[in-house]
Amino acid sequence: MKNFVVKTIANAGALAVAVWLLDKITLTGSNTGKKIGTLIVVALIFGLVNFLVKPVVKVLTFPLFILTLGLITLVVNALMLLLTSWVAGKLDLSFHVEGFWTAVLGALIVSIVSWALNLVLPDGED
């Protein structure tokens, strides 16, 4: 359970960095507390999308992974971020990713920052 919480916090932090760096990834809210709450919910959605949908997409696009030597991972991660944005919109959350190329850049930022945060944060395995 601790590991799940740490990964969610890392994803929320990584999404916050992407929102901060890219103008076309937006997070709106009336105050900081509401924005943090929205980021945590979006991080949960992002984790769920990565847990449920990403493995299926990876299996279906396996030949492309081999052909592109794994570079298609950027596209798959961008699609997962766009799907997260779509689900957040359906749940009336104030998180939006505008466009595919913004999603590619955002996915790259989220991947790098969450990797770095997972190195720093405790993994919960005592």
C-alpha positions as CSV (number, residue, x, y, z in Angstrom):
1,M,0.0,0.0,0.0
2,K,2.9,2.4,0.8
3,N,4.4,1.7,-2.6
4,F,1.1,2.7,-4.3
5,V,1.0,5.9,-2.3
6,V,4.6,6.8,-3.2
7,K,4.0,6.1,-6.9
8,T,0.9,8.2,-6.8
9,I,2.7,11.1,-5.2
10,A,5.6,10.8,-7.7
11,N,3.1,10.8,-10.6
12,A,1.3,13.9,-9.1
13,G,4.7,15.6,-8.8
14,A,5.7,14.7,-12.3
15,L,2.3,15.9,-13.7
16,A,2.8,19.2,-11.8
17,V,6.2,19.7,-13.4
18,A,4.7,19.1,-16.8
19,V,1.9,21.6,-16.1
20,W,4.5,24.1,-14.9
21,L,6.7,23.6,-18.0
22,L,4.2,23.3,-20.8
23,D,1.6,26.0,-21.5
24,K,-0.7,23.6,-23.3
25,I,-1.1,21.3,-20.4
26,T,-3.5,23.1,-18.1
27,L,-4.6,22.7,-14.5
28,T,-7.1,25.2,-13.2
29,G,-8.6,25.7,-9.8
30,S,-9.7,28.3,-7.4
31,N,-6.9,27.7,-4.9
32,T,-3.8,25.7,-4.4
33,G,-5.5,23.1,-2.3
34,K,-8.0,22.4,-5.1
35,K,-5.2,22.2,-7.6
36,I,-3.3,19.7,-5.4
37,G,-6.4,17.6,-5.0
38,T,-7.0,17.6,-8.7
39,L,-3.4,16.6,-9.4
40,I,-3.7,13.7,-7.0
41,V,-6.9,12.5,-8.6
42,V,-5.4,12.9,-12.1
43,A,-2.3,11.0,-10.9
44,L,-4.6,8.1,-9.7
45,I,-6.3,8.1,-13.1
46,F,-2.9,8.2,-14.9
47,G,-1.8,5.2,-12.8
48,L,-5.0,3.3,-13.5
49,V,-4.7,4.0,-17.3
50,N,-1.0,2.9,-17.2
51,F,-2.0,-0.2,-15.3
52,L,-5.0,-1.3,-17.3
53,V,-4.6,0.1,-20.8
54,K,-0.9,0.4,-21.4
55,P,-0.1,-3.4,-21.3
56,V,-2.8,-4.1,-23.9
57,V,-1.5,-1.3,-26.2
58,K,2.1,-2.6,-25.8
59,V,1.1,-6.2,-26.7
60,L,-0.9,-4.9,-29.8
61,T,2.0,-2.7,-30.9
62,F,4.8,-5.2,-30.1
63,P,6.1,-5.3,-33.7
64,L,6.5,-1.5,-33.7
65,F,8.5,-1.7,-30.5
66,I,10.9,-4.1,-32.2
67,L,10.9,-2.1,-35.4
68,T,11.6,1.3,-33.8
69,L,13.9,-0.1,-31.1
70,G,11.5,1.1,-28.4
71,L,11.0,4.7,-29.6
72,I,7.3,4.0,-30.0
73,T,7.2,4.1,-26.2
74,L,7.1,7.9,-26.5
75,V,4.0,7.6,-28.6
76,V,2.3,5.1,-26.3
77,N,3.1,7.3,-23.3
78,A,1.7,10.3,-25.1
79,L,-1.5,8.4,-25.9
80,M,-1.8,7.4,-22.2
81,L,-1.5,11.0,-21.2
82,L,-4.1,12.1,-23.7
83,L,-6.4,9.3,-22.5
84,T,-5.9,10.5,-18.9
85,S,-6.8,14.1,-20.0
86,W,-9.9,12.7,-21.7
87,V,-11.0,10.8,-18.6
88,A,-10.3,13.8,-16.4
89,G,-12.5,15.9,-18.7
90,K,-15.3,13.3,-18.4
91,L,-15.0,13.4,-14.6
92,D,-15.1,17.2,-14.8
93,L,-11.6,17.7,-13.5
94,S,-9.7,20.8,-14.5
95,F,-6.8,19.0,-16.2
96,H,-6.3,19.2,-20.0
97,V,-3.6,18.3,-22.5
98,E,-4.0,20.1,-25.8
99,G,-2.7,18.2,-28.8
100,F,-0.6,15.2,-29.6
101,W,2.8,16.9,-29.7
102,T,2.2,18.5,-26.3
103,A,1.3,15.1,-25.0
104,V,4.6,13.7,-26.4
105,L,6.6,16.4,-24.6
106,G,4.4,16.0,-21.5
107,A,4.9,12.2,-21.4
108,L,8.6,12.7,-21.7
109,I,8.7,15.2,-18.9
110,V,6.4,13.0,-16.7
111,S,8.6,9.9,-17.4
112,I,11.8,11.6,-16.5
113,V,10.5,13.4,-13.4
114,S,8.6,10.4,-12.0
115,W,11.8,8.2,-12.6
116,A,13.8,10.8,-10.6
117,L,11.2,11.1,-7.8
118,N,11.0,7.3,-7.5
119,L,14.7,7.3,-6.9
120,V,14.5,9.8,-4.2
121,L,11.2,8.8,-2.5
122,P,11.2,5.7,-0.3
123,D,9.7,2.6,-2.1
124,G,7.8,1.4,1.0
125,E,9.4,-2.0,1.1
126,D,10.8,-2.4,4.6
